[in-house]
Amino acid sequence: MELGIGIGWRPEIADEVEALAGIDWVEAVAENLCADHLPDSLVRLRERGVRVVPHGVALGLGGADRPDPVRLASLAARAELLGTPLVTEHIAFVRAGGPLTASPRLEAGHLLPVPRTRDALDVLCENVRIAQDSLPVPLALENIAALIAWPGEELTEGQFLAELVERTGVRLLIDVANLHTNHVNLGQDPAKALDELPVEAIAYVHVAGGVEKNGVWHDTHAHPVTAPVLDVLAELRSRVGPPGVLLERDDAFPPAGELAGELDAIRATLRRAAPPTRGPGAAPGVGSASASASGEGPGRAVRGGDRPPVAPAPAGARDRTAVAQAALLSALVAGTPAPEGFDHRRLRVQSRALAAKRADVVAKVAPELPEILGDGYRAAFLAYADGRPMSGGYRRDALDFAEHVLIAGGPADPAARRRLTYWWQDRAGARPPRRGTRLIRAARAVLVGR
């Protein structure tokens, strides 16, 4: 399956993406799409023959629980709506706790690394097989960036991915920026990981930017792609011609000209790193003749009847994984003691990063909150988030934060307090207010703001 050169589609840059030259495909965050209606921009792109691949972020296939059937059905519906050739997700856990640990359910609001142990691999393999059987198209999984390392890991990243592919037939989405992140933060050699993983299983590649602060690399997707990340891309291209390469950008979006420049740098890197051609049929860049592109070899996607029945994880593997992940996530979001063996400084960095992301995402899903609270929004949210884990999604988090501010007597400005009260009432009721009520409250808000 040939994809070519693509870019992450985001609503904030929809017009720019449509105008970019040489875009063969786009990737859209699955959870941001309605199951029965596409944004007009994606409709126009599809009409031009541009493929759209849904990229999930909420399944948590590396978590101790089996995949949520509702989330799987939602991802499957988006795949059907888009007519996509595949769907992608992450090798990560995003929540912990619950029945397996008899403790409250905790949401990370972010992708957290899976311990590279036999227990975690067994659980992941079963979860992947369940997901594969629930999806109408092949599944590819992405390696993630990490700020922290699990103690007592039994496999390298390359070994972990290789065995995952061998046992499930899943394909890989290799993020070269994440390999660079793990090199800086954890001392893991990208070249060694590429040597160990089955490159013929690669469905496509992510390239993204980040920034280094105090010796820690933050995979922000809000900064330009750096030379070291392109170097990892070159390492990968010297081994295999990936069927597709995609530029990711999720925030601090630059002008279209800068996006085009980054795409040109990716193309140039692929050309320079391509091994010498061996004959007239060999292609020099993305989508070169290879096992991954042709669908042959151990990396090909296997479906339904081609696979043996799903083997359950060994007895105790889910329970042990659940306890370990709940302890880590609780330390990160609820202030409980750090589990033994973890770097306490790195845990603090990760904890602050999780809180900062919560503040940023809540500001996006509920832009009225920073508008109402002004410069005090971020400090107020971080104080609220300290020791208060997410109880649901980000929209629930926004409501809980607003309620917390109001209960505490804020905001100090009476007009801002009235606006925040009306905002919370509009969204926290058992059912949405009628149109007349919304108009009255909107009029009040205008008058209050004068």
C-alpha positions, 0 to 999 in steps of 0.5 A, spaced: 500 500 500 503 506 497 501 512 501 506 517 499 508 524 503 502 526 507 501 531 513 497 531 519 490 534 518 488 539 524 482 544 523 486 550 525 490 549 518 485 546 514 485 551 509 493 551 509 493 543 508 488 544 502 493 549 499 499 545 500 502 542 493 504 535 493 500 532 499 498 525 497 494 523 504 492 526 510 492 523 517 486 526 522 485 524 530 479 519 530 476 522 536 476 529 533 471 526 528 464 525 528 462 518 526 457 520 521 459 527 518 466 529 516 468 536 516 468 540 509 475 540 508 476 533 509 470 532 504 474 536 499 480 532 500 477 526 499 474 528 492 481 530 490 483 523 491 487 524 498 486 519 502 484 520 510 487 515 515 484 516 522 489 516 528 486 514 534 489 516 541 484 513 546 484 506 546 489 505 550 491 498 547 497 497 552 493 498 558 491 492 563 484 492 561 481 489 555 479 494 549 473 498 550 468 495 545 464 502 545 471 505 543 473 500 538 466 501 535 467 508 534 474 507 531 471 502 526 465 507 524 470 512 522 474 507 518 468 506 514 466 513 514 473 515 511 474 509 506 481 508 509 486 503 507 488 502 515 487 505 522 492 507 527 493 507 534 499 507 539 503 502 544 501 506 550 496 506 556 492 512 557 488 510 564 489 505 570 485 503 576 478 500 576 476 493 577 482 490 576 485 493 582 479 495 586 481 502 586 478 509 582 479 509 575 484 514 573 485 518 566 492 520 564 490 525 558 496 523 555 500 517 552 504 513 557 509 508 556 508 500 557 513 497 561 517 492 556 516 486 560 513 479 558 507 480 562 505 487 558 507 484 552 502 478 553 497 483 555 498 488 549 498 482 544 491 479 546 488 487 546 491 488 539 488 481 537 481 483 540 482 490 536 484 487 529 478 482 530 473 488 531 476 493 525 474 493 518 481 495 516 488 493 518 491 496 524 498 499 525 501 501 532 505 507 533 511 507 538 511 513 543 515 518 546 517 517 553 520 522 559 520 516 564 523 509 564 520 503 567 525 499 572 526 492 570 524 492 563 526 485 560 526 487 552 529 493 548 524 497 544 526 493 538 525 486 541 518 488 544 516 491 537 519 485 533 515 480 538 509 484 537 509 484 530 511 476 530 505 474 534 499 479 532 501 480 524 500 488 526 503 493 522 508 499 525 507 506 525 514 508 526 515 515 529 522 517 528 521 523 533 519 519 538 526 514 537 530 521 538 526 523 544 527 516 547 535 517 545 535 524 549 531 522 555 533 514 556 539 513 552 536 508 547 540 508 540 535 509 535 540 505 530 539 499 534 532 500 535 531 500 527 536 494 527 532 490 531 525 491 529 522 488 523 522 494 518 518 490 513 512 491 517 512 499 517 506 502 514 508 509 515 512 514 518 511 520 523 516 526 523 515 531 528 518 537 532 520 538 539 524 542 544 530 540 549 529 543 556 534 542 562 536 536 558 529 533 557 527 532 550 519 534 549 515 531 544 511 537 543 509 537 536 509 545 536 516 546 534 520 545 527 523 538 525 530 538 528 536 536 524 537 530 529 530 527 527 531 528 520 538 524 521 533 518 524 529 518 518 535 518 514 537 512 518 530 508 517 530 510 509 537 507 509 534 500 511 527 501 507 523 505 503 517 506 507 510 506 504 508 513 507 511 519 511 507 524 514 509 531 518 505 532 524 504 539 527 499 539 533 500 546 536 503 553 535 501 552 527 506 556 523 504 559 516 503 555 510 510 556 507 514 553 513 510 547 513 511 546 506 519 548 507 518 542 512 515 537 507 521 539 502 526 537 508 523 531 509 523 529 501 530 531 501 532 527 507 529 521 503 532 522 497 539 523 500 538 517 504 536 512 499 540 506 498 543 505 491 538 503 486 539 496 484 535 496 477 530 499 473 524 497 478 527 500 484 524 507 486 529 512 490 524 515 495 518 513 499 514 507 497 520 504 494 519 496 492 519 493 499 516 488 503 512 493 507 510 496 501 507 490 497 504 487 503 508 481 503 513 478 508 512 478 516 509 485 516 503 484 512 497 485 515 493 479 517 486 478 518 480 474 521 481 467 518 489 468 517 490 468 524 489 463 529 484 464 535 486 470 540 490 467 546 488 470 552 494 473 556 497 468 562 494 468 568 496 473 573 499 478 567 493 483 567 493 483 574 500 484 575 500 489 569 494 493 572 497 494 579 504 497 576 500 501 571 495 504 577 501 505 582 505 509 576 499 513 574 497 515 581 503 518 583 503 522 576 496 525 577 494 524 584 500 525 588 501 518 591 508 516 593 513 514 587 513 506 585 520 503 587 525 504 582 523 510 578 527 516 577 523 521 582 526 527 578 523 524 571 516 523 575 516 530 577 517 532 570 512 527 567 507 530 572 508 537 570 507 535 563 501 532 564 498 537 568 500 542 563 497 538 557 491 538 561 491 546 561 492 546 554 487 541 552 481 544 556 483 551 554 482 548 547 475 544 548 472 550 552 476 557 550 471 561 554 474 559 560 481 562 559 477 568 556 473 569 562 479 568 567 484 572 563 491 571 565 489 567 571 487 561 567 493 557 567 495 558 574 488 557 577 488 550 572 494 548 575 492 549 582 486 545 581 489 539 577 494 538 583 492 532 586 485 532 582 486 526 577 481 527 571 475 523 572 473 523 565 474 526 558 477 533 557 470 536 557 468 533 563 475 536 566 473 543 564 466 543 567 469 540 574 474 546 573 469 551 573 465 548 578 471 548 583 473 555 581 466 557 583 465 553 589 472 556 592 469 563 591 472 565 584 473 569 580 474 575 584 471 580 579 463 579 580 462 580 572 467 574 571 464 570 576 457 571 573 459 569 566 463 563 569 456 561 572 452 562 566 457 558 562 457 552 567 450 552 568 449 551 560 453 545 560 452 542 567 445 541 566 441 534 566 440 536 558 442 542 554 438 549 555 433 551 550 434 556 545 431 561 549 434 560 555 441 560 551 439 567 548 437 570 555 444 568 558 448 570 552 444 577 552 446 577 560 453 575 558 454 581 553 451 586 558 455 583 564 461 584 560 460 592 558 
